[in-house]
């Protein structure tokens, strides 16, 4: 016999047999998951009740068996009826980030739309019922420098030419919120622009460019030299000139 299914929120099924003539000669029994501790049956009417509140995240299903028996002899009057109680979900959990706070780096001067990192949050509510477990992401603080994809949590650059010399760190506050609209959870992400050419910082004087010359030309003076580095005397050389090589 296939079990019957019931969604539980506030009511439970009633067991009844045609052999019950109303003369109190029949009683109903209950066995299975939580019988006597979580669920009880009225032996006279067959009504089934929950003794306490149920939490779907604790246990989503209960399998119970009920039977009508003779009051005096306890002889079964009918075969057992098996049914499954499915606990209906409500939006009682907030999204939570798997990690956090997050840190990430991005090359300075990156173009708009450069991938930086991804944040992920999960919700313990039932993903098959309503929108309680569906998470969307948004930026509470950190615009206009970065953007976040609402469905994936992927964070990208939203402004070009972020310069480490101008700002060494960016703080972004990301919120994950369930689509049921009741719960939201925040996490911090710290971004640090990475210098494109960190080795150039070793030079104390500004260098306009380093020019690669042919090996044969340099061998007259130094057999091991393959580069010729020259300083440009132009007075207009700026600090940013340290970054240009050819």
N, C-alpha and C positions, 0 to 999 in steps of 0.2 A: 504494500500500500504506500503510495506516494504521500509525503508529508504536506500539510497545508502551510502556507506562509502568511504571516500577519505583520504589518508595520505597527510598531508600538510607539505611541506618543502619549496618549492619555487613557486609552481603552484597550481591553484585552478580550479574547473570544469567550463565549459561553459554551460549555459542553452540555448536550442534552441527548437523551435516548428515548425512543418511542416506548420502551418498556416501563418508563417512569409514569405511573398512573396517578401520581400525587398522593399516594398512601404512605410515603416515607419508607418504602421498602427498598429503595435504591439509594446508594451513596456513590459519590464520585471521588476518585483518587488521582493524584498527580505525582509524576516522577520525572527525572531528567535534570537538565542544567538549572541549578538554583531552586529546585523544588523544596519548599519548606523554609528556605532562607531568603530568597529573592521573590519567589512567586508562591502563592497559596491558592487553593481552590475551595470554594464553598461546597462542602460535602452534600448539601441538600439541593442547591440550585444549579451547581456546575459552573458558577461564575468564577473566573480566574482574575486575581488581582496581583499587582506588584506591591511588595512590602516597602520598597524604597525607590528613590530616583535612580534611573539607569543612565550610564555614560557610554555612548557609542565608542569612544576612544579606549575605554576599558575593556569592553566586550561587545562586538557588534551584533552577534547572533546568540540565541538560546534555543536549544532543541528540547522540547517537552513532550511528555506522553501522558495522556489522560485516559481513564477507563471508568465505565459504569459497572459496579459490582453489587451483589446482593447484600443488603444491610446486615443480615444475620449470619450468613455463611461465608461472606467475602468471595463468593463464586462469581467469576466474570460473567456478565450478562451480554457483553459485546466485545469484539476485539479492541485492542488498544488503538487510540487515535493519536498519531504523531503530528506535531506541528512545530514550525519554526517561528520564533519571535524575532523580527528584525527591528533593531532600535533605530528609529528615525533620527537623523542628524539635525542638530541646531548649530548655529554659528557661535560657538563658545570657545574658540581657540584663535589666538593671534598668530600671524606669520612670524617666523623666527629665522634669522640669518644663520647659515651653516657655519660661517666664520665671522670674524670681525673683532675689533676694527680692522679695516683693510689698508694695505699700503701698496702703492704701485708707482712705476716710473714711466715716463714718456720722453722720447727725444725732443729736445727743444726745436722750435721752428717746424714742428710737424704740421702737415696740412689738415684742414677740417675733415673730420670723419675718420681720423686715425684711431684704431682700436687701442684701448688702454688696459682694461681689465673687465671682469664680469663678477657680479655679486649674485648670490642665490639664496632665496628664502623658501621655506616650506611651511605648510599649514596642515595641522593634524586633523582638520575636519574632513568629512567624506567627499572625495573628489568626484563621486558619481551623483551627488545630490546637490542641486543648486550651484551657487557661485561661491560658497563659503571657503573652499580650498583653492580657488583660483587667485593667484597673486599677480598684482601689477606694481611696477616700480615707477618712482618719480623722484625728482631732485628737489629737496627743500632748501638747500643752500649750496651754491657752487656755480650757478649760472652767472654769466653766459659762457664760461670757459669750457664746460663739459655738458654733455647730454647723455641720457640713459634711455635705452629701448624699453618701453613699458612692459612688454611680454617676456623679454629674455634677460633683462638686467645687465646687458652689455653697455659699458660706458665708453664713449668716444669723445675726441676733442671737438669742440664747437666753435673755437676761435683759432685762427692761424697765428704763427709766429710767437708762440710763448717763449720768452727769453729768460733763461736762468739768472742772468745778471739783473733783470728787472724784478723777478720774484722767484724765490727758491722753492717754495712749497705752496700747494693749493689744498684747501680743506673743502671737502664735498660731503654733504649730508644726504644720504639716500633713504627713502622710505619705501617699505614693502607693505602693501595694503591688500586685504582680501576684497574680492569683488562683491562680497555681501555688504560691504560698506561699514562694518562695525568695528574692525580692528586694524591698527596700523603699528608698524615697528620700524625703528630707525637704526642706521649704522653709519659710522664715519669712515670715509675713505681719504687717505692722504696721498697726494700726487707730488712727485718731485721731478721736474724737468732734468734731463740728463744732457750734459755738454756734448756737443757733436764731436769736438776735437780736443779732448782733455790733455793730450800730450803737449799741445802748444803752450800751455800755461807754464811750462818750465822755463820759457824764454823771458828774461827780464825786460828786453827791449822789443818794441813792436817789429814784427816781421811781415813784410808785404807779401812775399811769395818765396817759395823754394823752387828752383828751376832744375829739372833733371837734365844732365848733360851726357854726352856720349862717353862711354868707358875709355875710348882711345884718347880723348882730350885730357882726361884726368890722370891717366897713367903716367904722364910726363912728370907729375909732381908727387902723386901719392897713389901707389898701386891698389890700395884698398878703398879709395874714395870713389863713390858712384853718384853722389849728389853734390851739388854746389848750392850753398845757402847764402843769400846776399841780403843785406839790409837796404831798404829803400829810404832815401834821405828826404822824401817828400814830407813837408811839415804838416800836411793834411791827413797823415795816417792816423786813424782813430783806433780806439780799443777793439772795435769789431773787426779790424783788419787782421787780427791774430788768426782768424778762422779760414782764410782763403789760401788754398794750396792748388798747385797745378803740376 
